[in-house]
Amino acid sequence: MVWWKCSNCGYLFEADTVPEKCPNCGEACTFYDVSCYTPECGFKGFDPKIAGKRPEESKF
Ligand SMILES: [Zn+2]
């Protein structure tokens, strides 16, 4: 499983393959692979350093 981040809304989700549309905003966005590949985050879940801050959190 890979963790993906929607480039449009910043939604983080786990899936085997990239979906056609974002489960959150419903747009056909670009998805970034934000899976953890370093020991710091334990090789599971997403890497907070790659995933960064969710855009919707910085909007308000
Ligand atoms: Zn989205």
N, CA, C, O and the ligand as a Tripos MOL2 file, in Angstrom:
@<TRIPOS>MOLECULE
protein
  241   239    61     0     0
PROTEIN
NO_CHARGES

@<TRIPOS>ATOM
      1 N           0.8390   -1.2040    0.0000 N.3       1 MET1
      2 CA          0.0000    0.0000    0.0000 C.3       1 MET1
      3 C           0.8780    1.2600    0.0000 C.2       1 MET1
      4 O           1.9500    1.3080    0.6030 O.2       1 MET1
      5 N           0.3870    2.2340   -0.6790 N.am      2 VAL2
      6 CA          1.1200    3.4870   -0.8090 C.3       2 VAL2
      7 C           0.2490    4.6160   -0.2710 C.2       2 VAL2
      8 O          -0.9700    4.6180   -0.4410 O.2       2 VAL2
      9 N           0.8930    5.5640    0.3720 N.am      3 TRP3
     10 CA          0.1680    6.7430    0.8250 C.3       3 TRP3
     11 C           0.2590    7.8190   -0.2390 C.2       3 TRP3
     12 O           1.3370    8.1180   -0.7510 O.2       3 TRP3
     13 N          -0.8800    8.3920   -0.5630 N.am      4 TRP4
     14 CA         -0.9480    9.4170   -1.5950 C.3       4 TRP4
     15 C          -1.4440   10.7230   -1.0100 C.2       4 TRP4
     16 O          -2.2210   10.7440   -0.0550 O.2       4 TRP4
     17 N          -0.9860   11.7960   -1.5970 N.am      5 LYS5
     18 CA         -1.4720   13.1050   -1.2050 C.3       5 LYS5
     19 C          -2.0150   13.8150   -2.4270 C.2       5 LYS5
     20 O          -1.3440   13.9310   -3.4530 O.2       5 LYS5
     21 N          -3.2190   14.2780   -2.3010 N.am      6 CYS6
     22 CA         -3.8550   15.0130   -3.3910 C.3       6 CYS6
     23 C          -3.2190   16.3880   -3.5220 C.2       6 CYS6
     24 O          -3.0780   17.1180   -2.5410 O.2       6 CYS6
     25 N          -2.8300   16.7360   -4.7690 N.am      7 SER7
     26 CA         -2.1830   18.0300   -4.9840 C.3       7 SER7
     27 C          -3.1830   19.1740   -4.9040 C.2       7 SER7
     28 O          -2.8080   20.3330   -4.7250 O.2       7 SER7
     29 N          -4.4530   18.8340   -5.0380 N.am      8 ASN8
     30 CA         -5.4800   19.8730   -5.0330 C.3       8 ASN8
     31 C          -5.9100   20.2530   -3.6200 C.2       8 ASN8
     32 O          -5.9000   21.4280   -3.2520 O.2       8 ASN8
     33 N          -6.2910   19.2370   -2.8230 N.am      9 CYS9
     34 CA         -6.8260   19.5340   -1.4930 C.3       9 CYS9
     35 C          -5.9110   19.0690   -0.3630 C.2       9 CYS9
     36 O          -6.1410   19.3980    0.8010 O.2       9 CYS9
     37 N          -4.8680   18.3000   -0.7060 N.am     10 GLY10
     38 CA         -3.9370   17.8670    0.3220 C.3      10 GLY10
     39 C          -4.4030   16.6580    1.1080 C.2      10 GLY10
     40 O          -3.8070   16.3160    2.1290 O.2      10 GLY10
     41 N          -5.4520   16.0090    0.6510 N.am     11 TYR11
     42 CA         -6.0060   14.8440    1.3250 C.3      11 TYR11
     43 C          -5.0110   13.6880    1.2850 C.2      11 TYR11
     44 O          -4.4370   13.3930    0.2380 O.2      11 TYR11
     45 N          -4.8120   13.0400    2.4210 N.am     12 LEU12
     46 CA         -3.8950   11.9040    2.5150 C.3      12 LEU12
     47 C          -4.6950   10.6240    2.6120 C.2      12 LEU12
     48 O          -5.6390   10.5300    3.3960 O.2      12 LEU12
     49 N          -4.3160    9.6370    1.8140 N.am     13 PHE13
     50 CA         -5.0280    8.3630    1.8640 C.3      13 PHE13
     51 C          -4.1140    7.2360    1.4060 C.2      13 PHE13
     52 O          -3.0990    7.4550    0.7440 O.2      13 PHE13
     53 N          -4.5080    6.0200    1.7810 N.am     14 GLU14
     54 CA         -3.7110    4.8440    1.4710 C.3      14 GLU14
     55 C          -4.4150    4.0530    0.3880 C.2      14 GLU14
     56 O          -5.6170    3.8040    0.4750 O.2      14 GLU14
     57 N          -3.6580    3.6510   -0.6500 N.am     15 ALA15
     58 CA         -4.2410    2.8750   -1.7340 C.3      15 ALA15
     59 C          -3.1480    2.1340   -2.4910 C.2      15 ALA15
     60 O          -1.9920    2.5580   -2.4960 O.2      15 ALA15
     61 N          -3.5150    1.0290   -3.1280 N.am     16 ASP16
     62 CA         -2.5490    0.2780   -3.9210 C.3      16 ASP16
     63 C          -2.1440    1.0340   -5.1700 C.2      16 ASP16
     64 O          -0.9740    1.0600   -5.5500 O.2      16 ASP16
     65 N          -3.1220    1.6430   -5.7960 N.am     17 THR17
     66 CA         -2.8680    2.3950   -7.0210 C.3      17 THR17
     67 C          -3.5080    3.7730   -6.9270 C.2      17 THR17
     68 O          -4.3890    4.0160   -6.1020 O.2      17 THR17
     69 N          -3.0500    4.6560   -7.7820 N.am     18 VAL18
     70 CA         -3.5950    6.0100   -7.7770 C.3      18 VAL18
     71 C          -5.0190    5.9870   -8.3120 C.2      18 VAL18
     72 O          -5.2660    5.4390   -9.3870 O.2      18 VAL18
     73 N          -5.9410    6.5630   -7.5920 N.am     19 PRO19
     74 CA         -7.3180    6.6020   -8.0960 C.3      19 PRO19
     75 C          -7.4720    7.6410   -9.2020 C.2      19 PRO19
     76 O          -6.6590    8.5560   -9.3360 O.2      19 PRO19
     77 N          -8.5330    7.4810   -9.9910 N.am     20 GLU20
     78 CA         -8.7590    8.4550  -11.0610 C.3      20 GLU20
     79 C          -9.1420    9.8130  -10.4850 C.2      20 GLU20
     80 O          -8.7490   10.8680  -10.9810 O.2      20 GLU20
     81 N          -9.9250    9.7340   -9.4200 N.am     21 LYS21
     82 CA        -10.3560   10.9860   -8.7900 C.3      21 LYS21
     83 C         -10.0710   10.9300   -7.2990 C.2      21 LYS21
     84 O         -10.0780    9.8650   -6.6810 O.2      21 LYS21
     85 N          -9.8230   12.0950   -6.7430 N.am     22 CYS22
     86 CA         -9.5480   12.1950   -5.3170 C.3      22 CYS22
     87 C         -10.7990   11.8310   -4.5180 C.2      22 CYS22
     88 O         -11.8850   12.3340   -4.8040 O.2      22 CYS22
     89 N         -10.6500   10.9490   -3.5070 N.am     23 PRO23
     90 CA        -11.8100   10.5630   -2.7000 C.3      23 PRO23
     91 C         -12.3860   11.7300   -1.8980 C.2      23 PRO23
     92 O         -13.5420   11.6880   -1.4760 O.2      23 PRO23
     93 N         -11.5930   12.7490   -1.6930 N.am     24 ASN24
     94 CA        -12.0350   13.8700   -0.8680 C.3      24 ASN24
     95 C         -12.6540   14.9950   -1.6900 C.2      24 ASN24
     96 O         -13.7830   15.4090   -1.4230 O.2      24 ASN24
     97 N         -11.9200   15.4960   -2.6930 N.am     25 CYS25
     98 CA        -12.4290   16.6470   -3.4360 C.3      25 CYS25
     99 C         -13.0760   16.2480   -4.7610 C.2      25 CYS25
    100 O         -13.7400   17.0620   -5.4020 O.2      25 CYS25
    101 N         -12.8760   14.9680   -5.1740 N.am     26 GLY26
    102 CA        -13.5430   14.4920   -6.3770 C.3      26 GLY26
    103 C         -12.9420   14.9830   -7.6700 C.2      26 GLY26
    104 O         -13.5170   14.7870   -8.7400 O.2      26 GLY26
    105 N         -11.7830   15.6240   -7.5820 N.am     27 GLU27
    106 CA        -11.1320   16.1330   -8.7790 C.3      27 GLU27
    107 C         -10.0990   15.1230   -9.2760 C.2      27 GLU27
    108 O          -9.5740   14.3290   -8.4960 O.2      27 GLU27
    109 N          -9.8110   15.1570  -10.5800 N.am     28 ALA28
    110 CA         -8.7580   14.3180  -11.1430 C.3      28 ALA28
    111 C          -7.4270   15.0360  -10.9570 C.2      28 ALA28
    112 O          -6.9020   15.6600  -11.8800 O.2      28 ALA28
    113 N          -6.9020   14.9330   -9.7610 N.am     29 CYS29
    114 CA         -5.7130   15.6930   -9.3860 C.3      29 CYS29
    115 C          -4.4550   14.8880   -9.6140 C.2      29 CYS29
    116 O          -4.4990   13.7050   -9.9500 O.2      29 CYS29
    117 N          -3.3430   15.5500   -9.4250 N.am     30 THR30
    118 CA         -2.0600   14.8550   -9.3400 C.3      30 THR30
    119 C          -1.9070   14.3550   -7.9170 C.2      30 THR30
    120 O          -2.2150   15.0670   -6.9610 O.2      30 THR30
    121 N          -1.4280   13.1220   -7.7810 N.am     31 PHE31
    122 CA         -1.2330   12.5660   -6.4430 C.3      31 PHE31
    123 C           0.2490   12.3270   -6.2070 C.2      31 PHE31
    124 O           0.9490   11.7680   -7.0510 O.2      31 PHE31
    125 N           0.7050   12.7550   -5.0550 N.am     32 TYR32
    126 CA          2.1060   12.5660   -4.6960 C.3      32 TYR32
    127 C           2.2500   11.3630   -3.7830 C.2      32 TYR32
    128 O           1.4450   11.1590   -2.8750 O.2      32 TYR32
    129 N           3.2740   10.5740   -4.0270 N.am     33 ASP33
    130 CA          3.6000    9.4460   -3.1710 C.3      33 ASP33
    131 C           4.2780    9.9890   -1.9110 C.2      33 ASP33
    132 O           5.4070   10.4770   -1.9680 O.2      33 ASP33
    133 N           3.5940    9.9020   -0.7980 N.am     34 VAL34
    134 CA          4.1340   10.4420    0.4530 C.3      34 VAL34
    135 C           4.4000    9.3310    1.4660 C.2      34 VAL34
    136 O           4.4960    9.5840    2.6670 O.2      34 VAL34
    137 N           4.5170    8.0950    0.9680 N.am     35 SER35
    138 CA          4.7960    6.9710    1.8510 C.3      35 SER35
    139 C           6.1330    7.1620    2.5550 C.2      35 SER35
    140 O           7.0520    7.7930    2.0310 O.2      35 SER35
    141 N           6.2110    6.6090    3.7350 N.am     36 CYS36
    142 CA          7.4500    6.6870    4.4950 C.3      36 CYS36
    143 C           8.4520    5.6720    3.9720 C.2      36 CYS36
    144 O           8.1660    4.4770    3.9110 O.2      36 CYS36
    145 N           9.6310    6.1590    3.5950 N.am     37 TYR37
    146 CA         10.6940    5.2570    3.1400 C.3      37 TYR37
    147 C          11.9470    5.4000    4.0010 C.2      37 TYR37
    148 O          13.0270    4.9520    3.6150 O.2      37 TYR37
    149 N          11.8010    6.0130    5.1480 N.am     38 THR38
    150 CA         12.9490    6.1970    6.0320 C.3      38 THR38
    151 C          12.6460    5.5880    7.3970 C.2      38 THR38
    152 O          11.4820    5.4410    7.7700 O.2      38 THR38
    153 N          13.7100    5.2270    8.1530 N.am     39 PRO39
    154 CA         13.5010    4.6230    9.4750 C.3      39 PRO39
    155 C          12.8200    5.5670   10.4650 C.2      39 PRO39
    156 O          12.2050    5.1210   11.4340 O.2      39 PRO39
    157 N          12.9320    6.8720   10.2170 N.am     40 GLU40
    158 CA         12.4020    7.8450   11.1630 C.3      40 GLU40
    159 C          10.9130    7.6830   11.4140 C.2      40 GLU40
    160 O          10.4430    7.8850   12.5340 O.2      40 GLU40
    161 N          10.1730    7.3210   10.3800 N.am     41 CYS41
    162 CA          8.7360    7.1580   10.5670 C.3      41 CYS41
    163 C           8.3440    5.6790   10.5560 C.2      41 CYS41
    164 O           7.1610    5.3410   10.5030 O.2      41 CYS41
    165 N           9.3560    4.8010   10.6070 N.am     42 GLY42
    166 CA          9.0790    3.3830   10.8010 C.3      42 GLY42
    167 C           8.6590    2.6160    9.5630 C.2      42 GLY42
    168 O           8.1560    1.4970    9.6710 O.2      42 GLY42
    169 N           8.8560    3.1940    8.3940 N.am     43 PHE43
    170 CA          8.5140    2.5330    7.1200 C.3      43 PHE43
    171 C           7.0290    2.2020    6.9810 C.2      43 PHE43
    172 O           6.6570    1.3610    6.1630 O.2      43 PHE43
    173 N           6.2060    2.8390    7.7510 N.am     44 LYS44
    174 CA          4.7680    2.6200    7.5840 C.3      44 LYS44
    175 C           4.0360    3.9520    7.7440 C.2      44 LYS44
    176 O           4.4920    4.8550    8.4460 O.2      44 LYS44
    177 N           2.9160    4.0420    7.0880 N.am     45 GLY45
    178 CA          2.2020    5.3090    7.0940 C.3      45 GLY45
    179 C           2.8760    6.2900    6.1560 C.2      45 GLY45
    180 O           3.7060    5.9060    5.3320 O.2      45 GLY45
    181 N           2.5210    7.5400    6.2820 N.am     46 PHE46
    182 CA          3.1140    8.5580    5.4120 C.3      46 PHE46
    183 C           4.2190    9.2880    6.1540 C.2      46 PHE46
    184 O           4.2520    9.3260    7.3840 O.2      46 PHE46
    185 N           5.1200    9.8670    5.3750 N.am     47 ASP47
    186 CA          6.2120   10.6310    5.9450 C.3      47 ASP47
    187 C           5.7510   12.0760    6.1290 C.2      47 ASP47
    188 O           5.4600   12.7650    5.1510 O.2      47 ASP47
    189 N           5.6840   12.5300    7.3660 N.am     48 PRO48
    190 CA          5.1840   13.9000    7.5930 C.3      48 PRO48
    191 C           6.0540   14.9530    6.9280 C.2      48 PRO48
    192 O           5.5800   16.0430    6.6060 O.2      48 PRO48
    193 N           7.3480   14.6280    6.7170 N.am     49 LYS49
    194 CA          8.2290   15.6090    6.0800 C.3      49 LYS49
    195 C           7.9290   15.7460    4.5940 C.2      49 LYS49
    196 O           8.0580   16.8280    4.0210 O.2      49 LYS49
    197 N           7.5260   14.6310    3.9710 N.am     50 ILE50
    198 CA          7.1640   14.6880    2.5540 C.3      50 ILE50
    199 C           5.7480   15.2260    2.4030 C.2      50 ILE50
    200 O           5.4690   16.0700    1.5520 O.2      50 ILE50
    201 N           4.8590   14.7110    3.2560 N.am     51 ALA51
    202 CA          3.4600   15.1110    3.1520 C.3      51 ALA51
    203 C           3.2800   16.5840    3.4880 C.2      51 ALA51
    204 O           2.4440   17.2800    2.9110 O.2      51 ALA51
    205 N           4.0920   17.0360    4.4390 N.am     52 GLY52
    206 CA          4.0330   18.4440    4.8050 C.3      52 GLY52
    207 C           2.7090   18.8220    5.4190 C.2      52 GLY52
    208 O           1.9820   17.9890    5.9610 O.2      52 GLY52
    209 N           2.4200   20.0860    5.3190 N.am     53 LYS53
    210 CA          1.1990   20.6090    5.9050 C.3      53 LYS53
    211 C           0.0780   20.5050    4.8960 C.2      53 LYS53
    212 O           0.2710   20.7320    3.7010 O.2      53 LYS53
    213 N          -1.0740   20.1640    5.3840 N.am     54 ARG54
    214 CA         -2.2290   20.1030    4.4870 C.3      54 ARG54
    215 C          -2.6210   21.5040    4.0450 C.2      54 ARG54
    216 O          -2.7430   22.4120    4.8670 O.2      54 ARG54
    217 N          -2.8180   21.6780    2.7240 N.am     55 PRO55
    218 CA         -3.1720   23.0120    2.2240 C.3      55 PRO55
    219 C          -4.4020   23.5930    2.8950 C.2      55 PRO55
    220 O          -4.4660   24.7950    3.1540 O.2      55 PRO55
    221 N          -5.3730   22.7470    3.1730 N.am     56 GLU56
    222 CA         -6.6070   23.2960    3.7540 C.3      56 GLU56
    223 C          -6.4250   23.8280    5.1490 C.2      56 GLU56
    224 O          -7.2240   24.6270    5.6380 O.2      56 GLU56
    225 N          -5.3210   23.3570    5.8090 N.am     57 GLU57
    226 CA         -5.0650   23.8510    7.1540 C.3      57 GLU57
    227 C          -4.4210   25.2320    7.1460 C.2      57 GLU57
    228 O          -4.5430   25.9980    8.1020 O.2      57 GLU57
    229 N          -3.7250   25.5350    6.0370 N.am     58 SER58
    230 CA         -3.0610   26.8220    5.9850 C.3      58 SER58
    231 C          -3.9250   27.8920    5.3340 C.2      58 SER58
    232 O          -3.5810   29.0730    5.3460 O.2      58 SER58
    233 N          -5.0510   27.4700    4.7640 N.am     59 LYS59
    234 CA         -5.9270   28.4180    4.0900 C.3      59 LYS59
    235 C          -6.6290   29.3530    5.0640 C.2      59 LYS59
    236 O          -6.8600   30.5270    4.7740 O.2      59 LYS59
    237 N          -6.9590   28.8060    6.2170 N.am     60 PHE60
    238 CA         -7.8050   29.5830    7.1330 C.3      60 PHE60
    239 C          -7.0230   30.2570    8.2660 C.2      60 PHE60
    240 O          -7.6140   30.9390    9.1030 O.2      60 PHE60
    241 ZN         -8.3380   16.1550   -3.4450 Zn       61 ZN61
@<TRIPOS>BOND
     1     1     2 1
     2     2     3 1
     3     3     4 2
     4     3     5 am
     5     5     6 1
     6     6     7 1
     7     7     8 2
     8     7     9 am
     9     9    10 1
    10    10    11 1
    11    11    12 2
    12    11    13 am
    13    13    14 1
    14    14    15 1
    15    15    16 2
    16    15    17 am
    17    17    18 1
    18    18    19 1
    19    19    20 2
    20    19    21 am
    21    21    22 1
    22    22    23 1
    23    23    24 2
    24    23    25 am
    25    25    26 1
    26    26    27 1
    27    27    28 2
    28    27    29 am
    29    29    30 1
    30    30    31 1
    31    31    32 2
    32    31    33 am
    33    33    34 1
    34    34    35 1
    35    35    36 2
    36    35    37 am
    37    37    38 1
    38    38    39 1
    39    39    40 2
    40    39    41 am
    41    41    42 1
    42    42    43 1
    43    43    44 2
    44    43    45 am
    45    45    46 1
    46    46    47 1
    47    47    48 2
    48    47    49 am
    49    49    50 1
    50    50    51 1
    51    51    52 2
    52    51    53 am
    53    53    54 1
    54    54    55 1
    55    55    56 2
    56    55    57 am
    57    57    58 1
    58    58    59 1
    59    59    60 2
    60    59    61 am
    61    61    62 1
    62    62    63 1
    63    63    64 2
    64    63    65 am
    65    65    66 1
    66    66    67 1
    67    67    68 2
    68    67    69 am
    69    69    70 1
    70    70    71 1
    71    71    72 2
    72    71    73 am
    73    73    74 1
    74    74    75 1
    75    75    76 2
    76    75    77 am
    77    77    78 1
    78    78    79 1
    79    79    80 2
    80    79    81 am
    81    81    82 1
    82    82    83 1
    83    83    84 2
    84    83    85 am
    85    85    86 1
    86    86    87 1
    87    87    88 2
    88    87    89 am
    89    89    90 1
    90    90    91 1
    91    91    92 2
    92    91    93 am
    93    93    94 1
    94    94    95 1
    95    95    96 2
    96    95    97 am
    97    97    98 1
    98    98    99 1
    99    99   100 2
   100    99   101 am
   101   101   102 1
   102   102   103 1
   103   103   104 2
   104   103   105 am
   105   105   106 1
   106   106   107 1
   107   107   108 2
   108   107   109 am
   109   109   110 1
   110   110   111 1
   111   111   112 2
   112   111   113 am
   113   113   114 1
   114   114   115 1
   115   115   116 2
   116   115   117 am
   117   117   118 1
   118   118   119 1
   119   119   120 2
   120   119   121 am
   121   121   122 1
   122   122   123 1
   123   123   124 2
   124   123   125 am
   125   125   126 1
   126   126   127 1
   127   127   128 2
   128   127   129 am
   129   129   130 1
   130   130   131 1
   131   131   132 2
   132   131   133 am
   133   133   134 1
   134   134   135 1
   135   135   136 2
   136   135   137 am
   137   137   138 1
   138   138   139 1
   139   139   140 2
   140   139   141 am
   141   141   142 1
   142   142   143 1
   143   143   144 2
   144   143   145 am
   145   145   146 1
   146   146   147 1
   147   147   148 2
   148   147   149 am
   149   149   150 1
   150   150   151 1
   151   151   152 2
   152   151   153 am
   153   153   154 1
   154   154   155 1
   155   155   156 2
   156   155   157 am
   157   157   158 1
   158   158   159 1
   159   159   160 2
   160   159   161 am
   161   161   162 1
   162   162   163 1
   163   163   164 2
   164   163   165 am
   165   165   166 1
   166   166   167 1
   167   167   168 2
   168   167   169 am
   169   169   170 1
   170   170   171 1
   171   171   172 2
   172   171   173 am
   173   173   174 1
   174   174   175 1
   175   175   176 2
   176   175   177 am
   177   177   178 1
   178   178   179 1
   179   179   180 2
   180   179   181 am
   181   181   182 1
   182   182   183 1
   183   183   184 2
   184   183   185 am
   185   185   186 1
   186   186   187 1
   187   187   188 2
   188   187   189 am
   189   189   190 1
   190   190   191 1
   191   191   192 2
   192   191   193 am
   193   193   194 1
   194   194   195 1
   195   195   196 2
   196   195   197 am
   197   197   198 1
   198   198   199 1
   199   199   200 2
   200   199   201 am
   201   201   202 1
   202   202   203 1
   203   203   204 2
   204   203   205 am
   205   205   206 1
   206   206   207 1
   207   207   208 2
   208   207   209 am
   209   209   210 1
   210   210   211 1
   211   211   212 2
   212   211   213 am
   213   213   214 1
   214   214   215 1
   215   215   216 2
   216   215   217 am
   217   217   218 1
   218   218   219 1
   219   219   220 2
   220   219   221 am
   221   221   222 1
   222   222   223 1
   223   223   224 2
   224   223   225 am
   225   225   226 1
   226   226   227 1
   227   227   228 2
   228   227   229 am
   229   229   230 1
   230   230   231 1
   231   231   232 2
   232   231   233 am
   233   233   234 1
   234   234   235 1
   235   235   236 2
   236   235   237 am
   237   237   238 1
   238   238   239 1
   239   239   240 2
@<TRIPOS>SUBSTRUCTURE
     1 MET1         2 RESIDUE 1 A MET
     2 VAL2         6 RESIDUE 1 A VAL
     3 TRP3        10 RESIDUE 1 A TRP
     4 TRP4        14 RESIDUE 1 A TRP
     5 LYS5        18 RESIDUE 1 A LYS
     6 CYS6        22 RESIDUE 1 A CYS
     7 SER7        26 RESIDUE 1 A SER
     8 ASN8        30 RESIDUE 1 A ASN
     9 CYS9        34 RESIDUE 1 A CYS
    10 GLY10       38 RESIDUE 1 A GLY
    11 TYR11       42 RESIDUE 1 A TYR
    12 LEU12       46 RESIDUE 1 A LEU
    13 PHE13       50 RESIDUE 1 A PHE
    14 GLU14       54 RESIDUE 1 A GLU
    15 ALA15       58 RESIDUE 1 A ALA
    16 ASP16       62 RESIDUE 1 A ASP
    17 THR17       66 RESIDUE 1 A THR
    18 VAL18       70 RESIDUE 1 A VAL
    19 PRO19       74 RESIDUE 1 A PRO
    20 GLU20       78 RESIDUE 1 A GLU
    21 LYS21       82 RESIDUE 1 A LYS
    22 CYS22       86 RESIDUE 1 A CYS
    23 PRO23       90 RESIDUE 1 A PRO
    24 ASN24       94 RESIDUE 1 A ASN
    25 CYS25       98 RESIDUE 1 A CYS
    26 GLY26      102 RESIDUE 1 A GLY
    27 GLU27      106 RESIDUE 1 A GLU
    28 ALA28      110 RESIDUE 1 A ALA
    29 CYS29      114 RESIDUE 1 A CYS
    30 THR30      118 RESIDUE 1 A THR
    31 PHE31      122 RESIDUE 1 A PHE
    32 TYR32      126 RESIDUE 1 A TYR
    33 ASP33      130 RESIDUE 1 A ASP
    34 VAL34      134 RESIDUE 1 A VAL
    35 SER35      138 RESIDUE 1 A SER
    36 CYS36      142 RESIDUE 1 A CYS
    37 TYR37      146 RESIDUE 1 A TYR
    38 THR38      150 RESIDUE 1 A THR
    39 PRO39      154 RESIDUE 1 A PRO
    40 GLU40      158 RESIDUE 1 A GLU
    41 CYS41      162 RESIDUE 1 A CYS
    42 GLY42      166 RESIDUE 1 A GLY
    43 PHE43      170 RESIDUE 1 A PHE
    44 LYS44      174 RESIDUE 1 A LYS
    45 GLY45      178 RESIDUE 1 A GLY
    46 PHE46      182 RESIDUE 1 A PHE
    47 ASP47      186 RESIDUE 1 A ASP
    48 PRO48      190 RESIDUE 1 A PRO
    49 LYS49      194 RESIDUE 1 A LYS
    50 ILE50      198 RESIDUE 1 A ILE
    51 ALA51      202 RESIDUE 1 A ALA
    52 GLY52      206 RESIDUE 1 A GLY
    53 LYS53      210 RESIDUE 1 A LYS
    54 ARG54      214 RESIDUE 1 A ARG
    55 PRO55      218 RESIDUE 1 A PRO
    56 GLU56      222 RESIDUE 1 A GLU
    57 GLU57      226 RESIDUE 1 A GLU
    58 SER58      230 RESIDUE 1 A SER
    59 LYS59      234 RESIDUE 1 A LYS
    60 PHE60      238 RESIDUE 1 A PHE
    61 ZN61       241 GROUP 0 **** ****
